[in-house]
Amino acid sequence: MVQECNAHGEALHSYICTLTPPPIPPLAPYPSGPAPLEGRHVGAAVAERRVLQFHGTLAQIFFVLTCLIALMTSKWWNQMLLTQHGLPRRSAAKAGARNTQQPLIPSVSTLQKLIFATTTLILFQLILGATMRHQHAGLSISDFPLAHGKLWPDTDPASIALYNAHRVEISGINPITAFQVQLQMVHRIVAMLILVAVGCCAWQAWRKVPGPLAKISAFWFALILCQATLGAATVLTDKAADVATAHVLVGALSLATGAALSIIALRIPQSAVGVSPAEAASNRPSIMNLDEAADMGTAGKMPAAH
């Protein structure tokens, strides 16, 4: 039985060996020049970077709006409004859900303009940071406080080729370009402007508006100092993940703090922010006591303007 199985197996093996496979058709010659999909690949990469930049900016704005909603629905905000309107707390409690908010400051002071302009500058700085982050080129300038050993680095083709040749990081996927070097220099310049502007805001607030606005302004200045330190550390540590993440986080907190200050500054007394008392008295709408208005309205009389 075993010998018969071996004989059949050898016969089957001999038969298979005699079979010849069909010929393989020759491959088509590879077209010379750039690949047909190369242009599509580059276009898709550019579109992806733009979408990521837009996503990063939109996330910052969404975070700011969320913080402003939390601020303007807080108990502290409502108490500040009642204080600015000159209403006692018992009147506010009886007023219930009545809307007592009035436009308090038709004339915008210099401090309010400075806070708003600085907040807008921080938003522009975060957009620059998102643009650099999504270039996927790592650090275009790897030293600090100088830039490639100079106050302003060279951006000619020979210098850019030298920068790429001396890179030691492994996170840079794309090569450095002159645009990226210039973009990072603009990022550093705007960071210095923000530091000076926030310092001026904090100094003016401590001089003119002692209270919550001055304290929040001091906290804002401390955030900017921390942000500047993290920015320098990001460069010196070759974009360490934890340092870069903290840099992005503190940047978002700085923007949200500036937006909150811009809203709060519109609710402080006019005389405290540089508007003269006469102008404040002429511009501020008259506000009645809610109890008096309710009593006179019940009696059928028209309340007189104060």
Steps between C-alpha positions, in 0.01 A plus 500: 500500500779741591697418187193566284445844664863590441475396137186709444666799670809481284286472186297810604820696571646410162179614327496836679863563410419454132242778507629843381348821647352761261740773397491824703422804286774766500450804722417828340792744495495751791421845364783748515459832684292569811244250611142583396381508861781719627310822441195359672708395797652846541162667462346268758782576745448876460125463546557287809725766656241770434225291656715432806585870536132593476412228748759629749372858471137394527579296812654808665195712419265231628695480825480878542124503441453223755697697760300816427171314539619367836603851605182678397274241663690495830374644828799735518408655163139563606610659827741726312223614267272581793777694669569702185129582466486614861226253592483352849503123524149484644368686194679259276348206682147645458566579137538128430556428136460863387772624276688782676798517269565839342782616277739650752782646294423660167848660502782247486811587698865456404538206737206319343641555152841374611355184653294423190790567261733281706247216502469525121879488474507182711247339264722592204797349685314174554417486130870541423581220744245269337647578158851409618382191683326351196789556259643166628851636466606496864698800621603736223713688758669277754665757730384774736517796558700530176381349173768282338758709682364837378236754598332440163597178318598479135232358272689462173499152335853420614420581864175300491691200359752537782224510762353176364843334489569573867163385637522249782130456577304202379155660517545715190336320209515780246811710429536851637405783265572873505131569565505289816809680633339838439173378651672398822679834521164679467369271775782612730447869423126477566574319827711796615224744402245298697723494806537878494130561428375273780749663738356841409146371553587366845678824598212720383245279675686516832520880471144575387278204590598340831288194553409190298617646169845578641535154652396324179739721304785397729405135449495563125852644513619197700352271233685686226828474691442126538412475130822677398702264720330196348562636149872526567500156662327354194793607285773405747351152559453427126120510528462260791144370497410605856652848465335563161162382633528732802591783260177447305293471818629822659447678168133404502466613864664833412251559220202409719625729780541790259149447361355492852686821588364666186144423613559593864664829402174607334320469833727702727418859602579759236690728737735213589622445146572853390153635407423830668217507759307759293516281189404194701200681648381621160551167324381258764128423475286574801412194707207485739460296810295194404283521814409862425423420137284205596304702757438790264407267217243328723345839588456572130748788495774556253838496683698818460852487364775563753 
